[in-house]
Amino acid sequence: MQYWVKVVFVDNQELLVKDAIRHTISDDMEVLEVDSAKEVFIIPMKQIKYLACDATVFATKKTS
């Protein structure tokens, strides 16, 4: 499933990845990794003001 991820940096610049496949925060909480079909973004958490993503990522599947 592809979804969008928006990252706003502390200097108010924005990164919008419209075709993200996954995004994760490292175990040590140092970096955010956003993977798309074409690119991988690795962003230090100290540079991030906030991030947002498409809510469909968290949707649960109903079992019959």
C-alpha positions in Angstrom: 0.0 0.0 0.0 1.3 3.5 -0.8 0.4 6.5 1.2 1.7 10.1 1.8 4.1 11.3 4.5 4.7 15.0 5.2 7.7 16.1 7.2 8.0 19.7 8.4 11.5 20.7 9.4 12.5 23.1 12.2 13.2 25.8 9.6 9.6 25.3 8.3 10.7 23.7 5.0 8.5 20.7 4.0 9.0 17.3 2.5 6.0 15.6 1.0 6.5 12.0 -0.1 3.3 11.0 -2.0 4.2 7.4 -2.7 5.6 6.2 0.6 5.7 2.4 1.2 6.8 2.7 4.9 8.2 5.0 7.5 10.0 4.1 10.6 11.9 5.7 13.5 15.1 4.1 14.5 15.4 2.2 17.8 17.6 4.9 19.3 15.1 7.6 18.2 17.8 9.3 16.2 16.5 9.1 12.6 13.3 8.9 10.6 13.4 6.7 7.5 10.8 7.1 4.8 10.9 4.6 1.9 9.2 5.1 -1.4 9.5 3.0 -4.6 12.2 5.4 -6.0 13.9 6.9 -3.0 14.9 6.4 0.7 14.9 9.4 2.9 16.9 9.3 6.2 16.3 12.4 8.3 17.8 13.2 11.7 15.0 13.6 14.3 16.6 16.8 15.6 15.7 18.5 12.3 12.0 17.6 12.4 9.4 19.9 13.8 6.6 17.4 13.1 5.4 14.7 10.7 2.0 13.6 9.4 0.9 10.6 7.4 -2.2 9.3 5.7 -4.6 7.8 8.3 -5.3 4.8 6.1 -2.0 3.4 7.3 -3.5 2.8 10.7 -6.8 1.4 9.5 -7.6 -2.1 10.8 -9.0 -4.9 8.7 -12.3 -6.4 9.9 -12.4 -10.2 10.0 -15.7 -11.9 9.3 
